[in-house]
Amino acid sequence: MSVIKFDPHQSNFMIHGDRRFFLISLDNSTFLVRDNCPHRGGPLHLGYFNCQNNAIVCPWHNSAVSVHRLQQLAMPLVWRNDVAIAVIPGAESTPIAFKHRYIMIAPEIGCN
């Protein structure tokens, strides 16, 4: 298990070995979720938010992943001032790369 600290204003995307994670705000909370779609591993951070189904739609095959499911599978995340502290299962010696990427998903836009 790896405990990591990062500045969410500088880094919203993380690569831990062969796994990718991104930060997303859902239901007035921020979650650290796996970036790969359960269907075929597509990059969820490039998907779009479906307001009717309350789900993220994968850009590869249009598979929908419910927000509820993403929240259940999210990595444990704690905020201290402007620092996010996350717990990532896996080897502590696995290298972690932090990046800032454009996250396409915007559930608060057009969902009224």
C-alpha angles and dihedrals in degrees: 000000000000124000110202134184124204143158106252091201090061101032126035097156129058135187116203109182105304095341126094127205135181138189118246132176113226128165093355092305132095121233135189106222137175111266097217123090113237090230102061107339098264119166104267092190087070093050128095134243118253106208095193094056096030088231143120114244116216114235093221105057105359092249112160122225113195120235088230090058092047090051091051092051097042120124116251107269131184128184123217112178104303096340126096118208117199136181114219119188113231142063116336090218093060110113118246123208121195121206140169112231135171106260108209097198115098111166095174093062115089098349099118 
